[in-house]
Amino acid sequence: MIDGTTDTEYRIERLRHRLAHGDSAELGLHIEARANAVAVYGTVPDSECRDEILRAIEEELAGLPTRIDVMVASAHAEPRVEEL
């Protein structure tokens, strides 16, 4: 586990709270403490939201090994229509 597990969990919860209550109000991200890093992954609506999230991650998890896989949803994707 990452050194200082209690501190790591506290910082992860602060990040979750910040993302849930910030301007982006992003609840669709997953943040997990793994064996040797914190993993942050999910999809966000636009690049501005992604940039804001990356700044929050950098501030809240500074000094912790972090793996980030935050994708921007395609604005040009066509809706799927299912024929019955």
C-alpha positions in Angstrom: 0.0 0.0 0.0 1.1 3.6 -0.4 3.0 5.0 2.6 0.8 7.0 5.0 -2.4 5.1 4.1 -4.5 7.2 6.5 -3.2 10.4 5.0 -3.7 9.1 1.5 -7.3 8.1 2.2 -8.0 11.5 3.8 -6.5 13.3 0.7 -8.6 11.1 -1.6 -11.7 12.0 0.3 -10.9 15.7 0.1 -10.4 15.4 -3.7 -13.7 13.6 -4.0 -15.5 16.3 -2.0 -13.8 19.0 -4.0 -14.8 17.5 -7.3 -18.4 16.8 -6.2 -19.0 20.3 -4.9 -16.8 22.4 -7.2 -17.7 24.3 -10.3 -17.4 21.1 -12.4 -19.6 19.0 -9.9 -18.0 15.9 -11.4 -19.4 12.8 -9.8 -18.6 10.3 -12.6 -14.9 9.9 -11.7 -13.5 7.0 -9.8 -10.6 7.6 -7.4 -9.0 4.6 -5.7 -5.9 3.9 -3.6 -4.1 1.0 -5.2 -1.0 -0.9 -4.2 1.5 1.7 -5.4 -0.5 4.7 -6.6 -3.7 6.6 -6.6 -5.8 5.9 -9.7 -8.2 8.5 -11.1 -10.3 7.5 -14.1 -13.5 8.3 -15.9 -15.0 10.5 -18.6 -15.8 14.2 -18.4 -17.9 16.3 -20.7 -15.3 18.7 -22.0 -11.6 19.7 -22.0 -12.2 22.7 -19.6 -13.7 20.3 -17.0 -10.7 17.9 -17.5 -8.2 20.8 -17.0 -10.0 21.8 -13.8 -9.9 18.3 -12.5 -6.3 17.8 -13.4 -5.5 21.0 -11.4 -7.5 19.7 -8.4 -5.7 16.3 -8.6 -2.3 18.1 -8.7 -3.1 20.2 -5.7 -4.8 17.6 -3.5 -2.5 14.6 -4.3 0.8 16.4 -4.7 3.7 14.1 -3.8 1.7 10.9 -4.2 2.2 8.6 -7.2 -0.9 9.1 -9.3 -2.2 7.4 -12.4 -4.7 9.5 -14.3 -6.9 8.3 -17.1 -9.6 11.0 -17.5 -11.1 11.1 -21.0 -13.1 13.8 -22.6 -16.5 12.6 -24.1 -16.7 13.2 -27.8 -18.9 16.2 -28.5 -19.4 14.9 -32.1 -20.6 11.4 -31.3 -23.9 10.6 -32.8 -26.6 9.2 -30.5 -27.2 5.5 -30.8 -30.6 4.7 -32.1 -31.9 1.2 -31.6 -34.5 -0.1 -34.0 -37.2 -2.3 -32.5 
